[in-house]
Structure formats: structure tokens, C-alpha cells
Amino acid sequence: MMSTPPWWREFVGAGRVLADRDREAVAEWQDEPEADEYGVPAEVDENDVPPLTVRLGNLTQAFTEDPSAMSPQERRNALDVLERVQATGTQEDRTAVVTGFLEALLIAADQGFDLRVLWGDLGPESRSACLALNEFWGIESPGWMRAS
């Protein structure tokens, strides 16, 4: 069982698309509750949620599949939350943001998503993490990524 960090509500609350997608993913994860020997379904444990990296990776798709589904302000608000996590969060939360969200963002870019759409909305800690990931993977970051 995974717990949800305190900043999560603000992140998914930044836009209806994020909240809806996360709610659907959690419901799918929880599936049907087990029933006892009398056929009475057990209560769903609200703390039974996917791992944070999985939830973040899932929500990356909300940014990359249809960037226009969120307003620019909603995107900035959500990315600002992740930037605060990168700057002041726990090591566990920072690692989850990098491996769950930013890695998925770079993979989407590698598969054709134009990362320039979001790059300006990423904060300096998030951009730095993206550049470090590319370096770790042996991928040369484009000039526009390094210039900012």
C-alpha cells in the first residue's frame, strides 16, 4: 500500500484533466473490492493507490497526449507544484517526480512530443533534472534545452 504525499492534492487539483485521469487510474488500481465468505464486499481502502511513480507517469500523458486539454495556467500551476517538490520536497518525493514524471516527459519527447511546448513552464530544478537524465542516458540535449 502506498501513501499519497501532501502535495498531491494540489498537483491534481491544478486541472480537471489531471484530477479526472488520476481518479480513473486509482479506481482501476483498486478494481473490485474482495468479498468476505458471505459475499459482502470489503470496503475500499482509500490509501490503496498505485505507486507515486506510476501515478506521475500516468499524468505525464495528460501533458503530452493533448497539451491543449489543459489551459496554459493549469499546466503552469501543476508544473509549479512539481518544481516545489524538486526544490524542497523529500528525497523520496523528488526521486518520484524525476523517475515518474520527468523521465516519462523525456520519453514522450523521444517519441515525437514537442517538449518545447512545456519546457518554458518547467522550473529550473525540473529542467536541470531533465538535462541530467539526458546526460545519464548518453543523449545530447538540444541547444534550446541547454540555453534556458
Backbone as a ProteinNet text record, in pm:
[ID]
protein_1_A
[PRIMARY]
MMSTPPWWREFVGAGRVLADRDREAVAEWQDEPEADEYGVPAEVDENDVPPLTVRLGNLTQAFTEDPSAMSPQERRNALDVLERVQATGTQEDRTAVVTGFLEALLIAADQGFDLRVLWGDLGPESRSACLALNEFWGIESPGWMRAS
[TERTIARY]
82.5	0	88	52.6	131.3	51.5	121.3	52	66	-23.8	-24.9	40.7	140.8	208.9	117.6	148	62.1	47.4	145	139.3	55.7	19.2	-50.6	-183.7	-259.8	-391.2	-377.9	-277.6	-256.5	-217.4	-133.8	-91.1	-210.6	-287.9	-401.3	-513.2	-515.5	-615.8	-587.4	-471.7	-435.2	-521.4	-582.9	-666.6	-758	-876.8	-975	-923.6	-847.4	-793.4	-706.7	-622.2	-535.1	-616.5	-710.7	-792.2	-871.9	-933.1	-1012.6	-926.7	-811.6	-724.6	-671.7	-635.8	-584.7	-695.5	-814.7	-927.2	-956.5	-953.9	-977.7	-868.4	-743.9	-632.7	-640	-675.8	-687	-802.7	-915.9	-1030.9	-995.4	-922.4	-880.3	-785.6	-695.1	-599.8	-673.4	-773	-845.6	-942.2	-986.7	-1074.6	-1191.5	-1238.8	-1349.8	-1294	-1351.2	-1301.9	-1333.7	-1246.3	-1266.5	-1392.4	-1457	-1574.2	-1535.6	-1605.1	-1579.4	-1654.1	-1649	-1709.9	-1861.3	-1922.4	-2067.6	-2104.1	-2002.3	-2027.5	-2039.3	-2007.6	-2014.2	-1881.5	-1889.1	-1763.2	-1694.1	-1563.4	-1483.6	-1484.3	-1463.1	-1454.4	-1323.2	-1328.9	-1207.4	-1122.4	-995.9	-901.9	-855.3	-889.3	-854	-703	-625.5	-480.2	-421.5	-505.7	-459.9	-459	-347.2	-332.1	-205.6	-195.9	-74	48.6	165.8	288.7	295	355.3	362.4	423.3	527.9	589.8	491.9	409.5	310.2	205.4	160.2	60.4	117.1	240.7	303.4	322	367.8	384.6	253.5	148	15.9	-25.6	1.7	-38.8	50.4	170.5	253.8	180.1	107.9	33.4	-69.4	-124.5	-219.4	-152.2	-23.7	51.2	94.7	121.4	183.1	85.9	-22.6	-114.9	-197.1	-243	-322.1	-294.5	-183.1	-145.9	-254.3	-339.9	-443.5	-561.7	-563.2	-672.4	-666.2	-547.7	-531.1	-496.8	-544.1	-507.9	-359.9	-297	-156.8	-141.2	-239.7	-231.6	-241.5	-329.3	-339.9	-208.2	-148.4	-19.3	86.4	94.8	194.9	171.7	45.3	16.4	61.6	31.5	70.7	222.9	288.4	433.7	502.4	438.8	493.1	494.1	390.4	386.8	504.8	525.5	636.5	771.3	781	905.4	930.8	827.5	844.2	888.7	833.4	876.5	1024.6	1065.4	1206.1	1296.3	1248.9	1331.8	1332.8	1220.1	1211.3	1151.8	1114.7	1049.5	1146.5	1090	1172.5	1248	1353.2	1429.7	1338.5	1252.9	1160.7	1067.3	1011.4	921	995.9	1115.7	1194.8	1228.2	1268.3	1301.2	1177.7	1061.9	938.4	905.9	924	895.8	990.7	1118.3	1215.4	1186.6	1170.2	1155.8	1014.9	915.8	778	734.1	760.6	709.8	812	929	1025.1	1081.7	1109.1	1154.3	1047.8	922.4	813.8	799.3	823.6	817.8	926.8	1047.2	1157.7	1134.4	1078.1	1047.7	942.4	840.9	738.9	803	898.9	968.4	1047.9	1108.3	1183.4	1091.6	964.1	867.3	785.8	829.2	765.7	695.2	675.6	612.9	708.6	657.4	740.5	753.5	859.4	882.9	893.6	922.6	932	799.4	687.5	556.1	553.5	622.5	621.1	750.5	857.7	989.6	992.3	930.6	930.2	852.2	760.6	681.3	749.2	851.8	926.3	1018.7	1029.2	1118.5	1263	1356.2	1498.5	1540.1	1481.9	1517.5	1471.2	1351.7	1297.7	1377.7	1411.6	1493.2	1629.9	1687.9	1818.9	1811.6	1704	1687.8	1673.6	1602	1587.7	1722.9	1801.6	1934.5	2022.8	2013.4	2092.8	2049.7	1920.6	1873	1927.4	1918.8	1972.9	2121.2	2195	2338.6	2361.7	2284.9	2296.6	2268.8	2169.3	2132.3	2224.4	2317.2	2406	2338.3	2236.9	2163.3	2204.2	2241.4	2277.3	2150.6	2141.9	2025.4	2033.9	1919.5	1920.7	1960.4	2009.1	2053.2	1946.8	1820.7	1714.3	1692.7	1723.8	1712.4	1827.5	1945.5	2063.5	2066.8	1999.3	2004.7	1921.7	1831.3	1740.7	1789.6
-116.7	0	124.5	220.7	342.6	458.4	551.9	670.6	781.6	875.1	987.9	1106	1169.7	1280.8	1402.7	1490.1	1605.8	1699.7	1708.5	1799.3	1743.7	1616.3	1551.7	1618.6	1651.6	1713.8	1844.5	1923.5	2049.8	2022.2	1919.4	1884.8	1844.5	1746.3	1701.6	1804.9	1891.3	1996.9	2111.5	2110.6	2218.5	2218.1	2105.9	2099.8	1979	1995.9	1887.4	1764.3	1785.4	1672.6	1584.5	1647.7	1571.3	1499.3	1569.3	1508.5	1390.2	1408	1300	1179.1	1204.7	1094.8	1019	1091.7	1024.8	944.8	1002.2	931.7	801.1	805.3	685	580.5	625.6	532	465.8	542.3	486.4	387	421.2	330.4	200.1	210.9	90.8	6.7	72	3.3	-71.7	-4.7	-64.8	-172.4	-162.2	-260.9	-291.8	-410.7	-453.2	-499.4	-451.3	-498.4	-646.5	-712.6	-854.4	-868.9	-982.1	-1009	-1109.7	-1100	-1198.1	-1327.7	-1423.8	-1555.1	-1548	-1435.5	-1420	-1338.9	-1302.3	-1226.2	-1076.5	-1030	-887	-824.3	-727.4	-666.6	-589.2	-602.1	-526.4	-379.6	-295.1	-153.4	-127.8	-36.1	1.8	86.9	53.5	130.2	248.6	369.2	486.9	507.9	441.9	450	347	260	160.5	225.7	289.7	362.5	313.3	338.4	297.9	369.3	311.8	380.4	520.3	611	750.8	765	688.5	699.3	658.2	557.9	514.5	623.4	682.7	789.6	908.7	944.5	1056.9	1026.7	905.7	867.6	872	826	830.5	975.3	1063.6	1202.6	1276.7	1227	1287	1281.8	1173.7	1159.3	1270.5	1322.2	1432.9	1556.8	1569.7	1683.7	1660.2	1534.2	1506.7	1460.2	1394.4	1342.9	1454.3	1549.3	1661.8	1782.7	1851.6	1965.4	2073.3	2081.3	2184.9	2148.8	2026	1986.1	2062.7	2113.5	2197.5	2337.8	2434.9	2573.1	2593.1	2692.9	2720.4	2745.3	2810.3	2836.8	2708.4	2616.2	2487.5	2411.2	2409.2	2340.6	2403.2	2535.8	2604.5	2575.7	2579.8	2553.4	2413.3	2314.5	2176.3	2162.8	2219.8	2209.1	2287.3	2394.2	2468.6	2382.5	2300.8	2210.5	2113.4	2056	1961.3	2030.4	2154.5	2229.8	2250.8	2283.3	2299.6	2168.5	2057.6	1927.5	1908.1	1942.4	1927.2	2015.2	2132.6	2227.4	2200.1	2154.6	2147.2	2016.7	1925.1	1802	1701.7	1594	1486.1	1419.1	1349.6	1276.4	1178.4	1110.7	1013.6	1081.5	1196.3	1267.4	1323.1	1377.8	1431.1	1318.9	1204.6	1090.9	1045.9	1043.8	1004	1100.1	1228.8	1326.9	1306.2	1283	1262.5	1133.2	1023.7	894.2	869.9	932	911.2	1010.7	1137.8	1242	1286.4	1330.2	1388.4	1284.9	1163.6	1057.9	1031.4	1021.8	996.3	1111.4	1232.8	1350.3	1341.5	1305.7	1292.6	1175.7	1068.3	954.6	995.2	1069.4	1118.3	1208.3	1291.9	1378.8	1295.7	1188.6	1098.9	1030.7	1016.6	950.6	1050	1176.5	1272.9	1390.1	1387.6	1502.4	1620.8	1739.2	1859.1	1916.1	1882.7	1922.8	2074.1	2143.6	2290.4	2351.8	2279.4	2326.8	2347.1	2261.5	2267.7	2320.8	2320.1	2349.6	2482	2585	2715.4	2717.1	2621.4	2613.9	2531.2	2456	2378.8	2474	2454	2536.7	2492.5	2568.9	2539.3	2402.6	2361.3	2229.9	2117.7	2131.8	2029.4	2025.2	2141.5	2145.2	2083	2116.5	2061.2	1909	1857.7	1712.3	1648.9	1714.4	1662.6	1657	1764	1766	1656.9	1637.8	1533.3	1394.3	1373.8	1245	1219.2	1319.7	1302.6	1268.6	1338	1311.7	1169	1127.3	992.1	887.1	913.9	820.6	830	926.7	943.5	1010.4	1091	1162.3	1308.2	1361.9	1503.8	1587	1675.5	1763.7	1869.6	1898.6	2002.1	2137.9	2223.5	2356.5	2435.2	2425	2502.6	2458.4	2332.4	2286.6	2343.1	2344.8	2389.1	2540.7	2613.1	2759.5	2821.9	2746.3	2809.4	2799.7
0	0	0	-81.4	-92.6	-33.1	24	72.9	-30.8	-21.8	-113.3	-42.4	-105.1	-38.7	-25.8	68.4	94.9	-26	-112.3	-226.6	-342.1	-335.5	-447.2	-479.2	-376.6	-397.7	-474.7	-442.1	-514.1	-659	-679.9	-816.2	-902.3	-859	-940.2	-940.6	-839.9	-835.3	-929.2	-993.4	-1085.6	-1211.5	-1241.2	-1360.5	-1357.7	-1412.6	-1412.5	-1485.4	-1592.5	-1669.4	-1579.4	-1498.4	-1408.6	-1302.1	-1242	-1136.3	-1191.4	-1308.1	-1367	-1401.4	-1463.6	-1503.9	-1382.3	-1277.4	-1157.8	-1090.3	-1080.1	-1017.9	-1092.1	-1225.7	-1305.6	-1282.5	-1276.8	-1256.7	-1118.8	-1017.5	-882.7	-877.9	-938.9	-940.1	-1011.2	-1120.8	-1193.8	-1108.1	-1037.4	-949.3	-839	-780.9	-669.6	-716.8	-840.8	-902.3	-809	-813.7	-728.3	-594.3	-485.1	-355	-335.4	-265.5	-232.9	-147	-157.3	-74	34	146.9	252.2	221.8	314	287.1	270	309.5	295.2	170.6	94.1	-28.3	-7.1	113.9	142	97.8	5	-40.7	71.2	74	170.4	129.4	226.1	193.6	120.1	23.6	-48.3	44.3	55.3	136.7	53.2	95.6	17.1	7.6	93.3	84.4	-11.3	-65.2	-162.5	-299.7	-330.6	-456.1	-527	-658.3	-729.3	-671.6	-693.6	-651.5	-713	-641.3	-684.1	-823.5	-853	-985.8	-1096.1	-1068.6	-1166.8	-1188	-1078.9	-1089.4	-1165.8	-1136.1	-1206.5	-1354.6	-1386	-1526.3	-1600.7	-1536.7	-1597.6	-1626.7	-1533.4	-1552.4	-1650.7	-1673.8	-1778.5	-1911.5	-1933.2	-2058.8	-2075.7	-1967.4	-1977.4	-2036.1	-2013.7	-2067	-2211.6	-2246.3	-2376.3	-2484.3	-2446.6	-2547.2	-2610.7	-2530	-2580.5	-2492.8	-2519.2	-2434.6	-2426.4	-2526.8	-2526	-2434.8	-2381.2	-2291.5	-2159.5	-2127.6	-2008.5	-2055	-1980.6	-2014.7	-1979.6	-2040.7	-2003.8	-1853.1	-1791.8	-1647.4	-1567.1	-1607.9	-1538.5	-1548.9	-1667.5	-1684.5	-1594.4	-1595.4	-1512.7	-1364.4	-1321.2	-1179.9	-1139.9	-1223.6	-1193.4	-1193	-1293.3	-1301.9	-1190.7	-1143.5	-1029.2	-903.4	-886.4	-770.3	-778.7	-897.3	-912.9	-894.4	-935.5	-915.5	-766	-691	-546.1	-482.8	-530.7	-479.1	-510.2	-632.8	-671.4	-585.3	-549.2	-474.3	-324.3	-268.2	-122.1	-68.9	-157.2	-113.2	-53.3	-4.3	49.3	-65.5	-32.1	-134.1	-207.9	-133.2	-194	-295.3	-258.3	-348.7	-469.9	-446.7	-559.8	-657.6	-605.2	-691.4	-769.1	-704.5	-772.8	-886.9	-864.9	-970.7	-1088.8	-1058.6	-1166.9	-1242.1	-1169.6	-1237.5	-1288.3	-1225.5	-1270.2	-1374.6	-1350.8	-1440	-1544.6	-1499	-1593	-1690.3	-1641.8	-1734.5	-1839.5	-1797.3	-1892.4	-1990.9	-1945.6	-2033.6	-2140.5	-2099.7	-2195.7	-2291.9	-2242.6	-2330.7	-2433.5	-2389.6	-2483.6	-2589.2	-2547.1	-2641.4	-2742.1	-2692.8	-2780.3	-2882.1	-2845.3	-2932.7	-3014.9	-3017.3	-3106.1	-3040.4	-2908.2	-2842.5	-2846.2	-2881.3	-2885.8	-2744.4	-2679.1	-2540.6	-2525.5	-2633.7	-2625.9	-2579.9	-2601.6	-2558.6	-2406.6	-2333.3	-2187.3	-2125.9	-2200.9	-2144	-2068.8	-2124.1	-2058.8	-1928.5	-1911.4	-1788.8	-1680.6	-1717.6	-1618	-1542.3	-1413.4	-1333.5	-1349	-1293.9	-1310.7	-1254.4	-1142.3	-1085.9	-1178.4	-1233.1	-1323.2	-1453.5	-1507.7	-1630.8	-1606.7	-1492.1	-1458.3	-1448.5	-1389.2	-1377.9	-1516.4	-1606.2	-1743.5	-1814.1	-1799.7	-1861.6	-1802	-1670.6	-1605.1	-1652.2	-1671.3	-1722.4	-1862.4	-1947.8	-2083.5	-2078.7	-1993.5	-1981.8	-1932.7	-1832.2	-1778.2	-1886.3	-1970.9	-2077.2	-2199.2	-2198.7	-2313.6	-2431.9	-2403.6	-2508.4	-2503.5	-2618.5	-2622.7	-2619.4	-2521.3	-2512	-2621.1	-2684.1	-2788.5	-2731.3	-2817.3	-2775.2	-2702.9	-2747.3	-2682.2	-2537.1	-2506.3	-2368.1	-2284.3	-2341.6	-2267.4	-2253.2	-2344	-2344.1	-2233.4	-2176.1	-2079	-1936.4
[MASK]
++++++++++++++++++++++++++++++++++++++++++++++++++++++++++++++++++++++++++++++++++++++++++++++++++++++++++++++++++++++++++++++++++++++++++++++++++++

